[in-house]
Amino acid sequence: MGGIEKPMEACGTEGVIRVQRRLLALEAAHGARAVVPALRDAVRRVPELSREPASLRGKDRDLLAALAELCEVIGWLLFDAGLHGPARRANARALALAELCGDRWTGRLVLLNHSMLQTHTGRPRAALETASRVRGPRPLPPRIDALVLIRRAHATALLGGHREAAELIGRVRGRFLDGVSRHDPPWAWWFDGTELLGHEGWVLARLRHWDRAIPLLQAAATAPGGPAYRDLFGAELLSALAGAGAWRDAEELLVDLADRAAHTGSARTVESLAATALRLRRRAAAPASLRDGAAHLLEVLSARERPPAARP
């Protein structure tokens, strides 16, 4: 792996930054699951990543900040790869390192990521509490405030607070349109219009507001470019179409997603596709051709999980 050749003590802060950029580039191209071997290699080669954060107290602040950012990236990638326990531990390490060097913005990003992980793993009340920790004594800049609202909306929807979740997601666009301010952290770049559309549609789909959710998810899923994890919006679009009983559109999308499913690098996307395919296969009201397509999608997803056959 380029950029992960030397122990971090030998290459310093710039070396940490190179590792982080390399991991993000790999994920953008191939998805989080494909990056797991590189994550293991990074942890093995960077001594500080295996040490208790408290033992690093007194290290150069820039190095600590770079390590905190690297741990944040590792935690997010582990989450999207479906490795939830390691992701929790990486998030805890990233938070501790951020606190050591006083990097509140990286700490806030970790909390936003961790709130998303908690919602995904069925802990919406914990997700709300984590999201609340992002706020501080001063008002957040618009983009970060919008992200907090998104995390709260997802968790609240899971808790059954439909009216409150709809109100929360309704406030997101206004905050997003307030634009980027000079107070926004550098990492806010990835929260763009496509991300906004996808999460608006996803929350509305959780609330079963199909007529509003489907166009938003459609726009997010078909937006050009973007990192590999945004295939998740296509998976959530399929779920919404199935929920709405839009059989023809669901079948067309399912065929397209099945063609790409073998190469999907996001475990979250795979889980969403599998759950929807299972529902469709058992849905008596769905056309036989759609149920057959769902069975095929499950076969594709199952095959990608099996290890390759041993050579004779």
C-alpha positions as YAML, in Angstrom:
chain: A
units: angstrom
residues:
- id: 1
  name: MET
  ca: [0.00, 0.00, 0.00]
- id: 2
  name: GLY
  ca: [1.47, 3.31, -1.05]
- id: 3
  name: GLY
  ca: [1.89, 5.78, 1.79]
- id: 4
  name: ILE
  ca: [1.89, 3.11, 4.55]
- id: 5
  name: GLU
  ca: [5.44, 1.87, 4.39]
- id: 6
  name: LYS
  ca: [7.22, 3.27, 7.45]
- id: 7
  name: PRO
  ca: [6.45, 3.45, 11.16]
- id: 8
  name: MET
  ca: [4.82, 6.74, 12.00]
- id: 9
  name: GLU
  ca: [7.60, 7.74, 14.36]
- id: 10
  name: ALA
  ca: [9.84, 7.76, 11.29]
- id: 11
  name: CYS
  ca: [7.57, 9.81, 9.04]
- id: 12
  name: GLY
  ca: [5.85, 12.09, 11.56]
- id: 13
  name: THR
  ca: [2.78, 14.22, 11.09]
- id: 14
  name: GLU
  ca: [3.03, 14.38, 7.30]
- id: 15
  name: GLY
  ca: [3.19, 10.60, 7.18]
- id: 16
  name: VAL
  ca: [-0.03, 10.33, 9.19]
- id: 17
  name: ILE
  ca: [-1.73, 12.71, 6.78]
- id: 18
  name: ARG
  ca: [-0.55, 10.64, 3.81]
- id: 19
  name: VAL
  ca: [-2.00, 7.49, 5.37]
- id: 20
  name: GLN
  ca: [-5.32, 9.19, 5.93]
- id: 21
  name: ARG
  ca: [-5.52, 10.49, 2.37]
- id: 22
  name: ARG
  ca: [-4.60, 7.08, 1.01]
- id: 23
  name: LEU
  ca: [-7.36, 5.37, 2.99]
- id: 24
  name: LEU
  ca: [-9.95, 7.90, 1.87]
- id: 25
  name: ALA
  ca: [-8.89, 7.58, -1.76]
- id: 26
  name: LEU
  ca: [-9.17, 3.80, -1.58]
- id: 27
  name: GLU
  ca: [-12.63, 4.04, -0.02]
- id: 28
  name: ALA
  ca: [-13.86, 6.55, -2.59]
- id: 29
  name: ALA
  ca: [-12.77, 4.24, -5.40]
- id: 30
  name: HIS
  ca: [-13.58, 0.80, -3.99]
- id: 31
  name: GLY
  ca: [-15.69, 1.11, -0.85]
- id: 32
  name: ALA
  ca: [-14.97, 0.55, 2.83]
- id: 33
  name: ARG
  ca: [-14.85, -3.24, 2.72]
- id: 34
  name: ALA
  ca: [-11.97, -3.13, 0.25]
- id: 35
  name: VAL
  ca: [-10.00, -0.85, 2.57]
- id: 36
  name: VAL
  ca: [-10.02, -3.21, 5.58]
- id: 37
  name: PRO
  ca: [-6.63, -4.82, 4.73]
- id: 38
  name: ALA
  ca: [-5.11, -1.33, 4.44]
- id: 39
  name: LEU
  ca: [-6.62, -0.39, 7.80]
- id: 40
  name: ARG
  ca: [-5.02, -3.39, 9.44]
- id: 41
  name: ASP
  ca: [-1.70, -2.55, 7.83]
- id: 42
  name: ALA
  ca: [-1.91, 1.05, 9.05]
- id: 43
  name: VAL
  ca: [-2.64, 0.00, 12.62]
- id: 44
  name: ARG
  ca: [0.22, -2.49, 12.54]
- id: 45
  name: ARG
  ca: [2.73, 0.02, 11.22]
- id: 46
  name: VAL
  ca: [1.74, 3.08, 13.26]
- id: 47
  name: PRO
  ca: [2.89, 2.50, 16.85]
- id: 48
  name: GLU
  ca: [0.72, 5.26, 18.35]
- id: 49
  name: LEU
  ca: [-2.47, 3.63, 17.09]
- id: 50
  name: SER
  ca: [-1.87, 0.69, 19.44]
- id: 51
  name: ARG
  ca: [-0.98, 2.75, 22.51]
- id: 52
  name: GLU
  ca: [-3.33, 4.12, 25.14]
- id: 53
  name: PRO
  ca: [-4.08, 7.74, 24.20]
- id: 54
  name: ALA
  ca: [-3.16, 8.93, 27.71]
- id: 55
  name: SER
  ca: [0.38, 7.64, 27.18]
- id: 56
  name: LEU
  ca: [0.77, 10.09, 24.28]
- id: 57
  name: ARG
  ca: [0.18, 13.16, 26.45]
- id: 58
  name: GLY
  ca: [2.91, 15.71, 25.80]
- id: 59
  name: LYS
  ca: [3.49, 14.64, 22.20]
- id: 60
  name: ASP
  ca: [3.59, 17.29, 19.49]
- id: 61
  name: ARG
  ca: [0.11, 18.80, 19.13]
- id: 62
  name: ASP
  ca: [0.13, 18.57, 15.34]
- id: 63
  name: LEU
  ca: [0.98, 14.88, 15.52]
- id: 64
  name: LEU
  ca: [-1.79, 14.24, 18.03]
- id: 65
  name: ALA
  ca: [-4.28, 16.12, 15.84]
- id: 66
  name: ALA
  ca: [-3.23, 14.10, 12.79]
- id: 67
  name: LEU
  ca: [-3.58, 10.86, 14.75]
- id: 68
  name: ALA
  ca: [-7.04, 11.90, 15.96]
- id: 69
  name: GLU
  ca: [-8.12, 12.57, 12.37]
- id: 70
  name: LEU
  ca: [-6.67, 9.25, 11.22]
- id: 71
  name: CYS
  ca: [-8.54, 7.39, 13.98]
- id: 72
  name: GLU
  ca: [-11.73, 9.21, 13.00]
- id: 73
  name: VAL
  ca: [-11.30, 8.02, 9.40]
- id: 74
  name: ILE
  ca: [-10.55, 4.48, 10.57]
- id: 75
  name: GLY
  ca: [-13.67, 4.47, 12.76]
- id: 76
  name: TRP
  ca: [-15.88, 5.64, 9.92]
- id: 77
  name: LEU
  ca: [-14.43, 3.10, 7.47]
- id: 78
  name: LEU
  ca: [-14.83, 0.25, 9.97]
- id: 79
  name: PHE
  ca: [-18.46, 1.28, 10.45]
- id: 80
  name: ASP
  ca: [-19.20, 1.30, 6.74]
- id: 81
  name: ALA
  ca: [-17.40, -2.04, 6.42]
- id: 82
  name: GLY
  ca: [-19.78, -3.52, 8.98]
- id: 83
  name: LEU
  ca: [-17.20, -3.93, 11.78]
- id: 84
  name: HIS
  ca: [-19.15, -2.19, 14.50]
- id: 85
  name: GLY
  ca: [-17.16, -3.21, 17.58]
- id: 86
  name: PRO
  ca: [-13.82, -2.09, 16.13]
- id: 87
  name: ALA
  ca: [-15.53, 1.09, 14.88]
- id: 88
  name: ARG
  ca: [-16.69, 1.94, 18.41]
- id: 89
  name: ARG
  ca: [-13.17, 1.44, 19.75]
- id: 90
  name: ALA
  ca: [-11.65, 3.58, 16.99]
- id: 91
  name: ASN
  ca: [-14.17, 6.34, 17.72]
- id: 92
  name: ALA
  ca: [-13.31, 6.26, 21.43]
- id: 93
  name: ARG
  ca: [-9.59, 6.50, 20.60]
- id: 94
  name: ALA
  ca: [-10.20, 9.36, 18.17]
- id: 95
  name: LEU
  ca: [-12.18, 11.28, 20.80]
- id: 96
  name: ALA
  ca: [-9.48, 10.78, 23.42]
- id: 97
  name: LEU
  ca: [-6.75, 11.95, 21.04]
- id: 98
  name: ALA
  ca: [-8.81, 14.98, 20.00]
- id: 99
  name: GLU
  ca: [-9.26, 15.93, 23.64]
- id: 100
  name: LEU
  ca: [-5.52, 15.58, 24.29]
- id: 101
  name: CYS
  ca: [-4.68, 18.16, 21.64]
- id: 102
  name: GLY
  ca: [-7.76, 20.34, 22.07]
- id: 103
  name: ASP
  ca: [-9.11, 19.60, 18.57]
- id: 104
  name: ARG
  ca: [-12.81, 20.17, 19.19]
- id: 105
  name: TRP
  ca: [-13.80, 20.00, 15.52]
- id: 106
  name: THR
  ca: [-12.40, 16.53, 15.00]
- id: 107
  name: GLY
  ca: [-14.09, 15.52, 18.24]
- id: 108
  name: ARG
  ca: [-17.40, 16.80, 16.89]
- id: 109
  name: LEU
  ca: [-17.00, 14.87, 13.66]
- id: 110
  name: VAL
  ca: [-16.35, 11.69, 15.64]
- id: 111
  name: LEU
  ca: [-19.51, 12.30, 17.68]
- id: 112
  name: LEU
  ca: [-21.54, 12.78, 14.48]
- id: 113
  name: ASN
  ca: [-20.14, 9.52, 13.11]
- id: 114
  name: HIS
  ca: [-20.77, 7.69, 16.35]
- id: 115
  name: SER
  ca: [-24.36, 8.92, 16.50]
- id: 116
  name: MET
  ca: [-24.88, 7.48, 13.02]
- id: 117
  name: LEU
  ca: [-23.39, 4.16, 14.14]
- id: 118
  name: GLN
  ca: [-25.68, 4.04, 17.18]
- id: 119
  name: THR
  ca: [-28.76, 4.69, 15.05]
- id: 120
  name: HIS
  ca: [-27.69, 2.02, 12.59]
- id: 121
  name: THR
  ca: [-27.22, -0.55, 15.35]
- id: 122
  name: GLY
  ca: [-30.60, 0.10, 16.94]
- id: 123
  name: ARG
  ca: [-29.64, 2.49, 19.74]
- id: 124
  name: PRO
  ca: [-31.52, 5.68, 18.77]
- id: 125
  name: ARG
  ca: [-31.71, 7.10, 22.31]
- id: 126
  name: ALA
  ca: [-27.94, 6.82, 22.65]
- id: 127
  name: ALA
  ca: [-27.62, 8.38, 19.19]
- id: 128
  name: LEU
  ca: [-29.63, 11.41, 20.32]
- id: 129
  name: GLU
  ca: [-27.48, 11.81, 23.40]
- id: 130
  name: THR
  ca: [-24.29, 11.60, 21.34]
- id: 131
  name: ALA
  ca: [-25.58, 14.13, 18.81]
- id: 132
  name: SER
  ca: [-26.40, 16.53, 21.64]
- id: 133
  name: ARG
  ca: [-22.74, 16.48, 22.69]
- id: 134
  name: VAL
  ca: [-21.74, 18.11, 19.38]
- id: 135
  name: ARG
  ca: [-23.16, 21.43, 20.51]
- id: 136
  name: GLY
  ca: [-21.09, 23.77, 22.64]
- id: 137
  name: PRO
  ca: [-21.40, 27.16, 24.31]
- id: 138
  name: ARG
  ca: [-21.40, 28.96, 20.94]
- id: 139
  name: PRO
  ca: [-23.83, 28.43, 18.04]
- id: 140
  name: LEU
  ca: [-22.64, 25.91, 15.46]
- id: 141
  name: PRO
  ca: [-21.99, 27.05, 11.88]
- id: 142
  name: PRO
  ca: [-24.86, 26.22, 9.51]
- id: 143
  name: ARG
  ca: [-23.47, 23.09, 7.84]
- id: 144
  name: ILE
  ca: [-22.53, 21.44, 11.13]
- id: 145
  name: ASP
  ca: [-25.84, 22.40, 12.70]
- id: 146
  name: ALA
  ca: [-27.55, 20.78, 9.70]
- id: 147
  name: LEU
  ca: [-25.62, 17.55, 10.31]
- id: 148
  name: VAL
  ca: [-26.71, 17.52, 13.94]
- id: 149
  name: LEU
  ca: [-30.32, 17.95, 12.81]
- id: 150
  name: ILE
  ca: [-29.92, 15.03, 10.39]
- id: 151
  name: ARG
  ca: [-28.57, 12.72, 13.09]
- id: 152
  name: ARG
  ca: [-31.39, 13.73, 15.43]
- id: 153
  name: ALA
  ca: [-34.00, 13.23, 12.70]
- id: 154
  name: HIS
  ca: [-32.85, 9.68, 11.89]
- id: 155
  name: ALA
  ca: [-32.82, 8.67, 15.56]
- id: 156
  name: THR
  ca: [-36.15, 10.34, 16.33]
- id: 157
  name: ALA
  ca: [-37.79, 8.61, 13.36]
- id: 158
  name: LEU
  ca: [-36.67, 5.23, 14.73]
- id: 159
  name: LEU
  ca: [-38.15, 6.13, 18.11]
- id: 160
  name: GLY
  ca: [-41.53, 6.75, 16.47]
- id: 161
  name: GLY
  ca: [-41.52, 10.52, 16.83]
- id: 162
  name: HIS
  ca: [-42.89, 11.12, 13.34]
- id: 163
  name: ARG
  ca: [-43.96, 14.73, 13.76]
- id: 164
  name: GLU
  ca: [-40.72, 15.72, 15.48]
- id: 165
  name: ALA
  ca: [-38.56, 13.87, 12.95]
- id: 166
  name: ALA
  ca: [-40.37, 15.56, 10.06]
- id: 167
  name: GLU
  ca: [-39.88, 18.94, 11.74]
- id: 168
  name: LEU
  ca: [-36.16, 18.26, 12.28]
- id: 169
  name: ILE
  ca: [-35.49, 17.18, 8.69]
- id: 170
  name: GLY
  ca: [-37.55, 20.12, 7.47]
- id: 171
  name: ARG
  ca: [-35.11, 22.49, 9.18]
- id: 172
  name: VAL
  ca: [-32.03, 20.93, 7.55]
- id: 173
  name: ARG
  ca: [-32.40, 22.48, 4.10]
- id: 174
  name: GLY
  ca: [-32.69, 26.00, 5.50]
- id: 175
  name: ARG
  ca: [-29.50, 25.56, 7.50]
- id: 176
  name: PHE
  ca: [-27.74, 24.06, 4.49]
- id: 177
  name: LEU
  ca: [-28.79, 26.97, 2.28]
- id: 178
  name: ASP
  ca: [-27.30, 29.39, 4.80]
- id: 179
  name: GLY
  ca: [-24.05, 28.36, 3.11]
- id: 180
  name: VAL
  ca: [-20.53, 27.66, 4.27]
- id: 181
  name: SER
  ca: [-19.15, 30.10, 6.78]
- id: 182
  name: ARG
  ca: [-15.58, 30.90, 7.80]
- id: 183
  name: HIS
  ca: [-16.30, 29.02, 11.01]
- id: 184
  name: ASP
  ca: [-16.93, 25.70, 9.26]
- id: 185
  name: PRO
  ca: [-14.19, 23.09, 9.80]
- id: 186
  name: PRO
  ca: [-12.22, 21.80, 6.79]
- id: 187
  name: TRP
  ca: [-13.99, 18.43, 6.86]
- id: 188
  name: ALA
  ca: [-17.38, 20.01, 6.13]
- id: 189
  name: TRP
  ca: [-16.64, 19.82, 2.38]
- id: 190
  name: TRP
  ca: [-18.25, 16.38, 1.98]
- id: 191
  name: PHE
  ca: [-21.68, 17.58, 3.15]
- id: 192
  name: ASP
  ca: [-22.89, 18.72, -0.25]
- id: 193
  name: GLY
  ca: [-26.19, 18.89, -2.08]
- id: 194
  name: THR
  ca: [-26.25, 15.18, -2.89]
- id: 195
  name: GLU
  ca: [-25.68, 14.25, 0.75]
- id: 196
  name: LEU
  ca: [-28.49, 16.60, 1.73]
- id: 197
  name: LEU
  ca: [-30.93, 15.08, -0.79]
- id: 198
  name: GLY
  ca: [-30.07, 11.55, 0.26]
- id: 199
  name: HIS
  ca: [-30.60, 12.12, 3.97]
- id: 200
  name: GLU
  ca: [-33.76, 14.15, 3.48]
- id: 201
  name: GLY
  ca: [-35.21, 11.33, 1.41]
- id: 202
  name: TRP
  ca: [-33.98, 8.64, 3.78]
- id: 203
  name: VAL
  ca: [-35.57, 10.21, 6.85]
- id: 204
  name: LEU
  ca: [-38.84, 10.80, 4.98]
- id: 205
  name: ALA
  ca: [-38.76, 7.15, 3.89]
- id: 206
  name: ARG
  ca: [-38.37, 6.10, 7.52]
- id: 207
  name: LEU
  ca: [-41.57, 8.11, 8.12]
- id: 208
  name: ARG
  ca: [-43.25, 6.39, 5.12]
- id: 209
  name: HIS
  ca: [-43.75, 9.70, 3.31]
- id: 210
  name: TRP
  ca: [-43.13, 7.94, 0.00]
- id: 211
  name: ASP
  ca: [-44.32, 10.68, -2.34]
- id: 212
  name: ARG
  ca: [-41.71, 13.08, -0.94]
- id: 213
  name: ALA
  ca: [-38.98, 10.57, -0.15]
- id: 214
  name: ILE
  ca: [-38.72, 8.83, -3.52]
- id: 215
  name: PRO
  ca: [-37.86, 11.88, -5.70]
- id: 216
  name: LEU
  ca: [-35.20, 12.98, -3.22]
- id: 217
  name: LEU
  ca: [-33.60, 9.53, -3.03]
- id: 218
  name: GLN
  ca: [-33.82, 9.24, -6.82]
- id: 219
  name: ALA
  ca: [-31.93, 12.51, -7.24]
- id: 220
  name: ALA
  ca: [-29.27, 11.47, -4.72]
- id: 221
  name: ALA
  ca: [-28.86, 7.97, -6.15]
- id: 222
  name: THR
  ca: [-28.40, 9.20, -9.73]
- id: 223
  name: ALA
  ca: [-26.11, 12.15, -8.98]
- id: 224
  name: PRO
  ca: [-22.82, 11.76, -10.88]
- id: 225
  name: GLY
  ca: [-19.54, 11.15, -9.07]
- id: 226
  name: GLY
  ca: [-19.21, 10.98, -5.33]
- id: 227
  name: PRO
  ca: [-17.70, 8.36, -3.02]
- id: 228
  name: ALA
  ca: [-18.57, 4.69, -3.22]
- id: 229
  name: TYR
  ca: [-20.63, 4.70, -0.01]
- id: 230
  name: ARG
  ca: [-23.34, 6.77, -1.70]
- id: 231
  name: ASP
  ca: [-24.57, 3.55, -3.33]
- id: 232
  name: LEU
  ca: [-26.49, 3.40, -0.04]
- id: 233
  name: PHE
  ca: [-28.91, 6.00, -1.38]
- id: 234
  name: GLY
  ca: [-29.77, 3.65, -4.25]
- id: 235
  name: ALA
  ca: [-30.41, 0.85, -1.78]
- id: 236
  name: GLU
  ca: [-32.67, 3.09, 0.31]
- id: 237
  name: LEU
  ca: [-34.48, 4.15, -2.88]
- id: 238
  name: LEU
  ca: [-35.23, 0.50, -3.63]
- id: 239
  name: SER
  ca: [-36.59, 0.09, -0.11]
- id: 240
  name: ALA
  ca: [-38.80, 3.16, -0.53]
- id: 241
  name: LEU
  ca: [-40.14, 1.98, -3.89]
- id: 242
  name: ALA
  ca: [-40.96, -1.39, -2.36]
- id: 243
  name: GLY
  ca: [-42.68, 0.31, 0.56]
- id: 244
  name: ALA
  ca: [-44.75, 2.45, -1.80]
- id: 245
  name: GLY
  ca: [-45.70, -0.53, -3.98]
- id: 246
  name: ALA
  ca: [-44.10, 1.11, -7.04]
- id: 247
  name: TRP
  ca: [-43.44, -2.31, -8.57]
- id: 248
  name: ARG
  ca: [-42.33, -1.33, -12.07]
- id: 249
  name: ASP
  ca: [-39.82, 1.27, -10.85]
- id: 250
  name: ALA
  ca: [-38.62, -1.12, -8.16]
- id: 251
  name: GLU
  ca: [-38.02, -3.87, -10.70]
- id: 252
  name: GLU
  ca: [-36.04, -1.59, -13.02]
- id: 253
  name: LEU
  ca: [-33.88, -0.37, -10.16]
- id: 254
  name: LEU
  ca: [-33.42, -3.87, -8.74]
- id: 255
  name: VAL
  ca: [-32.00, -5.11, -12.05]
- id: 256
  name: ASP
  ca: [-29.49, -2.26, -12.08]
- id: 257
  name: LEU
  ca: [-28.51, -2.76, -8.44]
- id: 258
  name: ALA
  ca: [-28.12, -6.53, -8.86]
- id: 259
  name: ASP
  ca: [-25.63, -5.92, -11.67]
- id: 260
  name: ARG
  ca: [-23.52, -3.80, -9.30]
- id: 261
  name: ALA
  ca: [-24.13, -5.62, -6.03]
- id: 262
  name: ALA
  ca: [-21.19, -8.00, -6.40]
- id: 263
  name: HIS
  ca: [-18.82, -5.05, -6.26]
- id: 264
  name: THR
  ca: [-20.54, -2.99, -3.54]
- id: 265
  name: GLY
  ca: [-17.96, -1.98, -0.95]
- id: 266
  name: SER
  ca: [-20.34, -0.70, 1.75]
- id: 267
  name: ALA
  ca: [-21.67, -3.22, 4.26]
- id: 268
  name: ARG
  ca: [-24.52, -0.83, 5.05]
- id: 269
  name: THR
  ca: [-25.57, -0.93, 1.40]
- id: 270
  name: VAL
  ca: [-25.42, -4.73, 1.34]
- id: 271
  name: GLU
  ca: [-27.54, -4.95, 4.52]
- id: 272
  name: SER
  ca: [-30.15, -2.59, 3.10]
- id: 273
  name: LEU
  ca: [-30.33, -4.44, -0.23]
- id: 274
  name: ALA
  ca: [-30.63, -7.81, 1.49]
- id: 275
  name: ALA
  ca: [-33.39, -6.63, 3.83]
- id: 276
  name: THR
  ca: [-35.42, -5.18, 0.94]
- id: 277
  name: ALA
  ca: [-34.89, -8.25, -1.25]
- id: 278
  name: LEU
  ca: [-36.14, -10.49, 1.57]
- id: 279
  name: ARG
  ca: [-39.26, -8.35, 1.97]
- id: 280
  name: LEU
  ca: [-39.95, -8.36, -1.77]
- id: 281
  name: ARG
  ca: [-39.47, -12.10, -2.11]
- id: 282
  name: ARG
  ca: [-42.17, -12.65, 0.53]
- id: 283
  name: ARG
  ca: [-44.50, -9.90, -0.70]
- id: 284
  name: ALA
  ca: [-47.47, -11.65, -2.29]
- id: 285
  name: ALA
  ca: [-48.70, -8.42, -3.88]
- id: 286
  name: ALA
  ca: [-45.43, -7.94, -5.78]
- id: 287
  name: PRO
  ca: [-45.28, -9.24, -9.38]
- id: 288
  name: ALA
  ca: [-43.67, -12.65, -9.82]
- id: 289
  name: SER
  ca: [-40.91, -11.12, -11.93]
- id: 290
  name: LEU
  ca: [-40.01, -8.74, -9.10]
- id: 291
  name: ARG
  ca: [-39.98, -11.56, -6.55]
- id: 292
  name: ASP
  ca: [-37.73, -13.54, -8.87]
- id: 293
  name: GLY
  ca: [-35.45, -10.54, -9.23]
- id: 294
  name: ALA
  ca: [-35.29, -10.22, -5.46]
- id: 295
  name: ALA
  ca: [-34.29, -13.88, -5.17]
- id: 296
  name: HIS
  ca: [-31.54, -13.29, -7.73]
- id: 297
  name: LEU
  ca: [-30.29, -10.27, -5.81]
- id: 298
  name: LEU
  ca: [-30.09, -12.35, -2.64]
- id: 299
  name: GLU
  ca: [-28.07, -14.97, -4.52]
- id: 300
  name: VAL
  ca: [-25.66, -12.29, -5.74]
- id: 301
  name: LEU
  ca: [-25.25, -10.89, -2.24]
- id: 302
  name: SER
  ca: [-24.80, -14.36, -0.76]
- id: 303
  name: ALA
  ca: [-22.16, -15.28, -3.35]
- id: 304
  name: ARG
  ca: [-20.10, -12.20, -2.58]
- id: 305
  name: GLU
  ca: [-19.95, -13.25, 1.08]
- id: 306
  name: ARG
  ca: [-18.66, -16.75, 0.34]
- id: 307
  name: PRO
  ca: [-14.90, -17.33, 0.21]
- id: 308
  name: PRO
  ca: [-13.56, -18.36, -3.21]
- id: 309
  name: ALA
  ca: [-13.36, -22.09, -3.82]
- id: 310
  name: ALA
  ca: [-10.00, -23.66, -3.10]
- id: 311
  name: ARG
  ca: [-7.92, -24.61, -6.10]
- id: 312
  name: PRO
  ca: [-7.51, -28.34, -6.67]
...
